[in-house]
Amino acid sequence: MSFIVCLAALCFLMFVAYKGFSVILFAPIAALLAVLCTHPHLVLPVYSNLFMENMVVFIKNYFPVFMLGAIFGKLIEISGFAKSIVHSVVKLLGPSRAMLSIVVVCALLTYGGVSLFVVVFAVYPFAVELFREVNIPKHLIPATIAMGAFTFTMDSLPGTPQIQNIIPTTFFKTNAYAAPWLGIIGSVFILAVGMTFLDWRRRSCAKAGEGYGTGHLNEPEPIALTELTNPWIAILPLVVVGVMNLVITRLIPRFYGDTMYIQLTDAAKPLAVPVAKMVGIWAVEIALVLGILTVILFGWKKVHSKFADGTKVAIGGALLASLNTASEYGFGSVIAALPGFLVIRNALAHVPNPLIKEAVSVNVLAGITGSASGGMSIALAAMSDQFIAAANAAHIPMEVLHRVAAMASGGMDTLPHNGAVITLLAVTGLTHKQSYKDIFAITCIKTTACFVIIGVYYLTHLA
């Protein structure tokens, strides 16, 4: 019965998200209804001391990354740098490679530190122009954008500054470049299989006589390609973020050591700061600040008049995205504390292999919460000690645990109630019925990639 309650709470949250209701509102409602059905007298204590406390912890740790990423992405947009990058890639690859062009552009932007949500808005108008020109069905646009923005550059490629690659650093004392070979192999697998699938879908639709279509919603205005920034200048902020993330990741431990102590006054008790757990977060925050300064320096003419309004919009978006994820994290924390979750945990305990156990655990919780970052945070908060102990016993490096957790988080998180999926469909003016099956196929490819790298590790011991 307790397991059914947990499952019902998940189904309820998926349903309301599918219908377009706010997860910030309904995640606590779903969690507290589950508590009401199991321990009615604990509803208020659980809300205050479990749901809200975990929600606040998530915001404390990761809101600066959300905010700086959103500001960086917004400045890339209003400076015209994003338009220049997209136009240059499309021109280089040509309209005949429309799908590959969109995937490459999304990959460049997300690996450069631009928020996934900003990428959707920035790339969509170009995707429409290309797909319309080559007569590819519009309903394939969401899967194509998802392929470029929500997969290998989100959590597989070493060094990506996206939050899904940063969260494991606080649990395993690693950095964003953990297990680079496994990350690269996983990325190549995702890109090769994903592009093969998208091309097969394009050809299948062409054989069926299906073209771009008419009567679509949210069709963008034609793109004005005047006064484009030099593409080498446009891409410079992305390079700065990537390079400085690597450099600062190496410098912080040398400067601070593994732990530092803060004592602002003689009367105050020294505060111990676990530097090793914070390296990944601090490095990406500093790198994003330097990226923002680079955009301002080279794009000041276009940025300064829109800076105030643009940053307000970006911060509002960051607040919404972080609160959505934190609310889902709070929901998952409550579900993880209920008796029904023991059924899931006990089932996973019978998985003998530590890497497979971690991959399945993170994937399941990412699916439950509909959030890669939320699900991974819950899984690692609840079970990271078990994963670490099992990995140490099997002589598996922490870097491998990091890469497996990050890649597993980006698998089944994209169920219908996922915030990024809902946003992607809303922006493109399409419905779950029209486009979700192709997004789900990309999700399955991404999930498979996680187990591929586990197999590669055991065969080669590459990390």
Protein Blocks (a to p, Z undefined) as FASTA:
>chain_A
ZZmmmmmmmmmmmmmmmnopafklmmmmmmmmmmmmmmmmlmmmmmmmmmmmmmmmmmmm
mmmmmmmmmmmmmmmmmnommmmmmmmmmmmnopklmmmmmmmmmmmmmmnopafklmmm
mmmmmmmmmmmmnopafklmmmmmmmmmmmmmmmmpghiabfklmmmmmmnopafkgokl
lmmmmmmmmmmmmmmmmmmmmmmmmmnopafbghiahiacdddfehiacfklmmmmmmmm
mmmmmmmmmmmmmmnombdcddfbfklccddddfklmmmmmmmmmmmmmmmmmmmmmmmm
mmmmmmmmmmmmmmmmmmmmmmmmmmmmmmmmmmmmpmklmmmmmmmmmpmblklmmmmm
mmmmmmmnopaklmmmmmmmmmmmmmmmmmmmnopafklmmmmmmmmmmmmmmgfklmkl
mmmmmmnopafklmmmmmmmmmmmmmmmmmmmmmmmmmnopZZ
